[in-house]
Amino acid sequence: SSVLAVANDGFPDGYARGELSGSQPNIVGVTIEAGTSVLSQGGDIYIAGRGSQSATSSLRESGIVLRDSYIDSGIGHIGMFAKSTSTAQIASTAIDISNNSTGSITSIISANTSSDAIVIVGDASEATAAGSAGILTYAPSTTAGAVGARIAAIGTSGGVRLVGKSNAAGTTGSVYGDGVELNFAQVLAKSGPIVVEGSANGTNAYGFSLARRAVAGNTTAFGSAAGVSITPFGSTTAVSLATSSSDITVSADKILTNASYLATFDTTGTVTMQPLTNNFGTTFDTGGISIGNGATQINFGKAGNTGPITVNRAYTAGTINITGGVVVLNQALTTNANQTRAGPISITASTSLTTAAAATITTATNSDVLIATDTLSVGANINAGTGAIEIAPATAARQIRIGTITAGFLSVDATTSSRLLSQYLRIGSATAGAVQFNGSFPRVTAGKNTLKVITAGAVTQTSPVTVTNLAIDTDSTITLGAANEVTQLALDSAATGDTAISFAAKTGTTYTPATVDGVTPKFGTAAGVGLANVPTSAVATTIYQN
């Protein structure tokens, strides 16, 4: 059952076992104390420890404890595997990495170029003692600055993988029992992937937490860190970690951040925060996460996630994707032109999407904004320039109301329309339900005057449509009998018969059947003309299918 018992993985199987005899070093599987260096000039370094298990223990029964120590494998791998099964002593963390009174940084360094250059697994999933975390980093002494643990893969393409598991309940105070709890830490890589996976089954415990402890200077850096340069053992050449192109992925069903003590994710790669299983179990609040503007892509959530997400910090990246159930934006989202063409901003909120007054959404280079939700409330401008804003229901057959907010429908009203700043506005989808224009919804401002409606259902109205360029594409009927004001019109229905499409223009206005936003008109175009006994003198004739 051991996670170490894997055939042909290059690592020994089993742990160094702690035995209860009353002192901390003896009940911990492996302890590396202050001033100790473990160095290799290219050979792999492997450390595995399991804490003791006693009903009478009065000290923490951790698997591995590192204090003010330095571990450097040169170009070799580093594998650290720790296990806690304590039943009696709280805070028996599987692996504890921090500094002590001297204030030195506990460092784990590899220049290996594999994605698994550094692998650290802390397994407290069998511990029942409260507050037993999988992986814990901390810095009770900040003599050397606010860093207690530095984990760095400095080789090209070299990566870091942290896996923490906990089972016991968290407690109040300073004992929490999260899967991965990072305080005063740096998790750095030059270009290889940084992967963190955390799980926690107990109450008051999180799979992944940042700055859980409200201590001055408690920050954690991912990807790169200004001023950090490391010379690997066996080399004379320093490697700067002031920049990174690593992809950073954090997976946990419950994620806790601290807006008072920011964690920085600074990379030109992709930053992903997602559930470990299917859904976030609690609201993922981004308030404690700062992401550098150079990121290629930001992903919050993943496909199928219905857990809630609240964005409480502004973000800028090449592409931004958010997938959740109830999604609340309180700060701005912006894409930049750090790519040839910036990607879209895509938000899927299966229950509802709400944007606050400060939560503007803006794309660079006229990229699109894609929104899928069943309930929409827009409090700030959404700007796609000459691109498109697409608003679709998240649920198939969800009906749509355009003009007036109506409970039980995906509704887009005139106030919302005034905040949708794009040349093309598209509402609906190929699986959407019936659409009704039920209130004023003007789209006539130059450069923001094209509306396309897509649905599988019928399109009707109780209020006139005032749109310069209107396209409707449906599998059902189109019945627009009010006094509509349209300049260019493209109505396409898969229905047949005399009632498939009907349209009435406001008296004194005219429209021209024309292709609008990819929709070719069927209504208003000649279906077939037969002429007989035509005079020899030419007569100008214009025929529309009405």
C-alpha positions in Angstrom: 0.0 0.0 0.0 3.0 2.3 0.2 3.3 5.0 -2.4 7.0 4.1 -2.5 6.5 0.5 -3.6 6.6 1.2 -7.3 8.6 -1.3 -9.3 11.4 0.1 -11.4 10.9 3.7 -10.4 14.6 4.1 -9.5 13.9 4.7 -5.8 14.2 2.3 -2.9 11.0 1.0 -1.3 10.1 1.7 2.3 10.7 4.4 5.0 13.1 5.2 7.8 10.8 4.6 10.8 10.6 6.7 13.9 10.4 4.8 17.2 8.8 6.3 20.3 11.4 6.9 22.9 10.5 10.4 24.2 12.6 12.7 22.1 11.8 14.5 18.9 14.6 13.0 16.7 13.6 9.5 17.6 9.9 9.8 16.9 10.5 11.4 13.5 11.4 9.2 10.6 14.1 11.5 9.2 15.4 14.7 10.8 17.9 17.0 9.1 18.9 19.7 11.5 20.4 23.1 11.2 23.7 23.5 9.4 23.4 20.1 7.6 24.1 19.8 3.9 23.2 16.9 1.7 25.1 17.3 -1.6 25.5 15.3 -4.7 27.3 16.1 -7.9 24.7 14.6 -10.2 23.5 11.5 -8.3 19.9 11.3 -7.2 19.0 12.1 -3.6 16.3 10.1 -2.0 14.8 10.6 1.5 11.9 8.7 2.9 10.7 9.0 6.5 7.7 7.8 8.5 6.9 9.0 12.0 6.2 6.8 15.0 2.7 5.9 16.0 1.9 5.8 19.7 -1.1 6.6 21.8 1.1 8.1 24.4 3.3 10.4 22.2 3.7 13.9 23.5 5.7 15.2 20.6 5.0 15.5 16.9 5.3 12.2 15.0 6.3 13.6 11.7 7.8 11.7 8.8 10.5 14.2 7.7 11.6 17.4 9.5 14.0 19.8 7.8 15.5 22.7 9.7 18.0 25.2 8.3 19.5 22.6 6.0 20.7 22.5 2.4 19.9 19.8 -0.1 21.5 20.0 -3.5 21.6 17.1 -6.0 23.5 19.0 -8.8 22.0 17.5 -12.0 20.5 14.6 -10.1 16.9 14.1 -9.1 15.5 14.7 -5.5 12.8 12.5 -4.2 11.4 13.1 -0.7 8.6 10.9 0.6 7.1 11.4 4.1 4.3 9.6 6.0 2.5 10.4 9.2 0.1 8.0 10.9 -0.1 9.6 14.3 -3.2 9.0 16.4 -2.3 11.0 19.5 -0.1 14.1 18.8 -1.6 17.1 17.0 0.3 18.7 14.2 2.1 15.5 13.2 2.8 16.8 9.7 4.1 14.3 7.2 6.8 16.7 6.1 7.8 19.9 7.8 10.2 22.2 5.9 11.2 25.4 7.7 14.0 27.4 9.2 14.7 27.7 12.9 16.3 30.2 15.2 19.3 30.8 13.0 17.1 32.2 10.3 18.8 30.3 7.4 16.7 29.2 4.4 16.0 25.5 4.2 16.8 24.9 0.5 16.1 22.0 -1.8 17.9 22.5 -5.2 18.2 20.4 -8.3 19.6 21.3 -11.8 18.1 18.2 -13.3 16.3 18.9 -16.6 13.4 16.4 -16.1 9.9 17.5 -15.2 10.3 15.4 -12.0 13.6 17.0 -11.0 12.1 17.5 -7.5 9.3 15.4 -6.1 8.1 15.9 -2.6 5.2 13.8 -1.2 3.7 14.3 2.2 1.1 11.7 3.1 -0.9 12.2 6.3 -4.0 10.6 4.9 -3.9 7.9 7.6 -3.1 10.2 10.5 -6.1 10.8 12.8 -4.4 13.3 15.2 -5.9 16.8 14.6 -4.0 19.3 12.4 -1.7 16.7 10.8 -0.8 18.3 7.4 0.7 16.6 4.4 3.3 19.3 3.6 4.0 22.3 5.8 6.5 25.2 5.2 7.1 27.9 7.7 9.6 30.4 8.9 9.5 31.0 12.7 12.7 33.1 12.2 12.9 35.8 9.5 16.5 36.7 10.2 17.3 35.9 6.6 14.2 37.5 5.2 10.7 36.2 4.8 11.7 32.8 3.4 11.7 29.6 5.4 11.8 27.1 2.6 13.2 27.4 -1.0 12.4 24.6 -3.4 14.0 25.3 -6.8 14.4 23.4 -10.0 17.1 25.4 -11.8 17.8 23.2 -14.8 16.2 23.9 -18.2 12.8 22.1 -18.2 13.4 20.9 -14.7 10.2 20.7 -12.7 8.8 20.6 -9.1 6.0 18.4 -7.9 4.4 18.7 -4.5 1.8 16.3 -3.3 0.2 16.7 0.1 -2.6 14.6 1.7 -4.3 15.0 5.1 -7.2 13.4 6.7 -7.7 14.7 10.3 -9.7 17.7 11.2 -8.0 21.1 11.4 -8.1 23.1 14.6 -8.1 26.8 15.5 -5.0 28.8 16.4 -1.8 27.6 14.7 -2.6 23.9 13.9 -4.5 23.4 10.6 -3.9 20.1 8.9 -4.1 21.2 5.3 -2.9 18.9 2.5 -0.3 21.5 1.4 0.2 24.5 3.7 2.8 27.0 2.4 4.1 29.9 4.5 7.3 31.9 3.9 8.1 29.7 0.9 9.5 29.9 -2.6 8.6 27.2 -5.2 10.7 28.1 -8.2 11.6 26.7 -11.6 13.4 28.1 -14.6 11.2 26.6 -17.3 9.8 23.2 -16.2 6.4 22.6 -14.7 5.5 23.4 -11.2 2.7 21.1 -10.0 1.0 21.1 -6.6 -1.7 18.7 -5.6 -3.4 18.9 -2.2 -6.2 17.0 -0.6 -7.8 17.3 2.9 -10.8 15.3 4.2 -11.1 16.9 7.7 -13.3 19.8 8.7 -11.6 23.2 8.8 -8.8 21.8 6.6 -8.0 22.8 3.0 -6.3 20.9 0.3 -4.0 23.9 -0.4 -3.5 27.0 1.6 -1.3 30.1 1.3 -0.3 32.3 4.2 -2.6 30.4 6.6 -0.7 32.0 9.5 -1.3 35.8 9.8 2.4 36.7 10.5 4.1 39.8 9.1 6.0 39.1 5.9 4.3 35.8 5.2 4.5 35.6 1.4 5.0 32.7 -1.0 6.5 33.0 -4.5 5.9 30.6 -7.4 7.8 30.5 -10.7 10.4 33.3 -10.2 11.7 35.5 -7.4 13.6 38.8 -7.8 17.2 38.7 -6.7 17.4 34.9 -6.4 20.4 33.3 -8.0 21.7 29.8 -7.3 24.9 28.0 -8.2 24.2 24.2 -8.2 26.6 21.9 -6.5 29.4 20.9 -8.8 29.1 24.0 -11.0 30.6 27.4 -11.0 27.8 29.1 -13.0 25.0 30.8 -11.2 21.5 30.4 -12.4 19.2 33.4 -12.1 15.6 32.7 -11.0 14.5 36.3 -11.5 12.4 35.1 -14.5 10.5 31.9 -15.3 8.5 30.4 -18.2 7.1 27.5 -16.2 3.5 26.4 -16.3 2.2 26.4 -12.7 -0.8 24.1 -11.8 -2.4 23.9 -8.4 -5.1 21.3 -7.9 -7.2 21.1 -4.7 -10.9 21.0 -4.0 -10.5 23.5 -1.2 -8.1 26.4 -1.7 -7.5 29.1 0.9 -5.6 32.4 0.2 -5.0 35.4 2.4 -5.5 38.8 0.8 -3.4 40.4 3.5 -0.3 38.4 2.6 -0.1 37.9 -1.1 1.3 34.9 -2.9 3.0 35.8 -6.2 2.8 33.7 -9.3 5.4 35.2 -11.7 5.9 33.4 -15.0 5.4 33.8 -18.7 3.8 30.4 -18.8 0.3 29.3 -17.8 -1.1 29.6 -14.3 -3.9 27.2 -13.4 -5.9 26.9 -10.1 -8.4 24.1 -10.4 -10.2 21.4 -8.3 -8.4 18.2 -7.7 -11.5 16.1 -8.4 -14.6 17.5 -10.1 -15.6 20.7 -8.3 -14.4 23.2 -5.8 -15.8 22.2 -2.4 -15.8 25.8 -1.1 -15.7 29.2 -2.7 -12.3 29.7 -4.4 -11.5 33.3 -3.6 -8.5 34.7 -5.5 -7.9 37.7 -3.2 -4.6 36.4 -2.0 -3.1 35.5 -5.4 -1.1 37.9 -7.4 -0.2 36.9 -11.0 2.3 38.7 -13.1 1.1 40.4 -16.2 3.5 38.3 -18.4 1.5 35.1 -17.9 0.5 33.5 -21.2 -2.8 32.2 -19.8 -4.7 32.1 -16.5 -7.2 29.3 -15.8 -9.5 29.3 -12.7 -11.5 26.1 -12.4 -11.7 23.5 -15.1 -14.3 21.9 -17.5 -17.3 20.7 -15.5 -16.5 22.5 -12.3 -19.7 23.8 -10.7 -18.1 25.1 -7.5 -18.1 28.8 -6.8 -15.3 31.3 -7.8 -14.9 34.8 -6.6 -12.3 37.0 -8.3 -11.1 39.6 -5.8 -8.0 40.7 -7.6 -7.4 42.2 -11.0 -5.6 40.1 -13.5 -3.9 40.6 -16.9 -2.7 37.8 -19.2 -2.7 36.6 -22.8 -5.8 34.5 -22.2 -8.1 34.2 -19.2 -10.5 31.2 -18.6 -12.8 30.9 -15.7 -15.1 27.9 -15.1 -17.4 27.6 -12.1 -21.0 27.6 -10.9 -21.6 30.9 -9.1 -18.9 33.2 -10.5 -18.5 36.7 -9.0 -16.1 39.2 -10.5 -15.2 42.1 -8.2 -12.0 43.2 -10.1 -11.0 43.7 -13.7 -9.9 41.1 -16.2 -7.7 42.2 -19.1 -5.9 40.4 -21.9 -2.7 41.9 -23.3 -0.8 41.6 -26.5 2.1 39.5 -25.2 1.2 37.0 -27.9 0.8 37.4 -31.6 -2.9 37.6 -31.0 -4.2 37.7 -27.5 -6.7 35.0 -26.7 -10.2 35.5 -25.6 -11.6 36.0 -22.1 -13.9 33.0 -21.5 -16.2 32.7 -18.5 -18.5 29.7 -17.9 -20.7 30.2 -14.9 -23.2 27.3 -14.9 -25.4 29.0 -12.2 -24.8 32.7 -12.5 -22.3 35.4 -13.4 -22.2 38.7 -11.6 -19.7 41.5 -12.4 -19.3 44.4 -10.0 -18.7 48.1 -10.9 -14.9 47.7 -10.8 -14.9 44.4 -12.8 -14.3 45.6 -16.3 -13.5 43.0 -18.9 -11.2 44.1 -21.7 -9.5 42.2 -24.5 -6.5 43.3 -26.5 -6.2 43.1 -30.3 -10.0 42.9 -30.6 -10.2 39.4 -29.2 -13.6 37.9 -28.2 -15.3 37.7 -24.8 -17.1 34.4 -24.4 -19.7 34.0 -21.6 -21.8 31.0 -20.9 -24.3 31.3 -17.9 -27.9 30.9 -17.1 -28.2 34.2 -15.1 -26.3 37.3 -15.9 -25.8 40.6 -14.1 -23.3 43.0 -15.6 -22.1 46.0 -13.5 -19.2 47.2 -15.6 -18.2 47.6 -19.3 -17.1 44.6 -21.3 -15.0 45.7 -24.2 -14.0 43.5 -27.2 -13.3 46.3 -29.7 -14.0 45.1 -33.2 -14.3 41.6 -31.9 -17.4 39.8 -30.5 -19.1 39.4 -27.2 -20.9 36.1 -27.1 -23.5 35.3 -24.4 -24.9 31.8 -24.3 -26.9 29.8 -21.8 -24.9 27.3 -19.8 -27.8 24.8 -19.8 -29.3 23.4 -23.0 -32.9 24.6 -23.8 -32.5 27.6 -21.4 -34.8 30.3 -22.7 -33.7 33.8 -23.4 -35.2 37.2 -22.9 -33.7 40.3 -24.7 -34.8 43.7 -23.5 -36.0 43.2 -19.9 -34.5 41.2 -17.0 -36.9 38.3 -16.3 -36.5 35.7 -13.6 -36.0 32.2 -14.8 -34.5 33.2 -18.1 -31.1 34.2 -19.4 -31.8 37.9 -19.7 -30.0 40.7 -21.3 -31.5 44.2 -20.9 -30.9 47.6 -22.4 -28.6 48.7 -19.5 -26.5 45.6 -20.0 -26.4 46.3 -23.8 -24.9 49.7 -23.1 -22.0 48.0 -21.3 -21.4 45.5 -24.1 -18.8 47.4 -26.2 -18.1 45.3 -29.2 -18.8 45.4 -32.9 -20.5 42.0 -32.8 -22.9 40.9 -30.0 -24.0 37.3 -30.2 -26.7 36.0 -27.9 -27.8 32.3 -27.6 -26.4 29.0 -28.9 -27.3 26.1 -31.1 -28.9 24.4 -28.1 -30.6 27.4 -26.6 -34.4 27.5 -25.9 -36.9 30.0 -27.2 -35.9 33.7 -27.5 -38.2 36.6 -27.0 -37.5 40.3 -27.5 -39.4 41.7 -24.5 -38.2 45.2 -24.1 -36.1 48.0 -25.6 -32.7 46.8 -26.7 -31.1 49.4 -29.1 -27.9 48.5 -30.9 -27.4 51.4 -33.3 -24.1 53.1 -32.2 -21.6 52.9 -35.0 -19.1 50.1 -34.4 -21.4 48.5 -31.9 -24.5 47.9 -34.0 -24.6 44.2 -35.0 -26.7 41.6 -33.1 -26.8 37.9 -33.9 -29.3 35.6 -32.2 -28.7 31.8 -32.3 -31.2 29.3 -31.0 -32.8 26.0 -31.5 -36.2 27.5 -30.4 -38.7 29.9 -31.7 -37.9 33.7 -31.9 -40.8 36.0 -31.0 -41.3 39.5 -29.7 -43.5 41.6 -27.5 -41.4 44.8 -28.1 -39.9 46.2 -31.3 -36.3 45.6 -32.3 -34.1 48.5 -33.0 -30.8 47.2 -34.4 -28.7 48.4 -37.3 -27.6 44.9 -38.4 -29.7 42.0 -37.2 -29.1 38.3 -37.8 -31.2 35.4 -36.5 -30.3 31.8 -37.0 -32.8 29.2 -35.6 -34.0 25.7 -36.2 -37.6 26.9 -35.4 -39.8 29.8 -36.5 -39.2 33.5 -36.5 -42.2 35.8 -35.8 -41.3 39.4 -35.6 -44.5 41.3 -36.2 -43.9 44.6 -34.3 -42.7 47.8 -35.8 -39.0 46.9 -36.1 -36.2 49.3 -37.2 -33.4 47.3 -39.0 -31.1 48.4 -41.7 -29.5 45.1 -42.8 -31.5 41.9 -42.1 -30.5 38.3 -42.2 -33.2 35.9 -41.0 -32.5 32.1 -41.4 -34.9 29.4 -40.2 -34.8 25.7 -40.7 -38.6 25.7 -40.4 -40.7 25.4 -43.6 -44.0 26.7 -44.8 -45.7 30.1 -45.0 -45.3 30.8 -41.2 -41.6 29.9 -41.0 -40.5 33.5 -41.0 -42.5 36.7 -40.7 -41.1 40.2 -40.2 -42.7 43.7 -40.1 -40.8 47.0 -40.4 -41.7 50.2 -38.8 -43.7 52.5 -41.1 -41.4 54.8 -43.1 -38.3 52.6 -42.6 -36.7 50.2 -45.1 -34.3 47.2 -44.7 -32.0 45.3 -47.0 -31.7 41.6 -46.9 -27.9 41.0 -46.5 -25.4 38.6 -45.0 -24.9 39.7 -41.3 -22.2 38.1 -39.1 -22.1 34.9 -41.2 -25.9 34.5 -41.5 -27.2 34.4 -45.1 -30.8 35.7 -45.4 -33.6 33.5 -46.5 -36.3 36.1 -45.8 -36.5 38.9 -48.3 -34.5 37.2 -51.0 -36.0 35.9 -54.3 -37.1 32.3 -54.0 -38.0 32.0 -57.7 -39.5 34.2 -60.4 -41.5 33.3 -63.5 -42.3 36.0 -66.1 -44.6 35.7 -69.1 -45.7 38.2 -71.8 -43.0 40.7 -70.7 -42.9 43.9 -72.9 -39.8 44.4 -74.9 -39.0 47.6 -73.1 -37.0 46.9 -70.0 -38.8 47.4 -66.7 -36.8 47.6 -63.4 -38.2 45.0 -61.0 -37.1 44.3 -57.4 -38.6 41.2 -55.8 -38.4 40.1 -52.1 -39.5 36.9 -50.4 -42.0 38.3 -47.8 
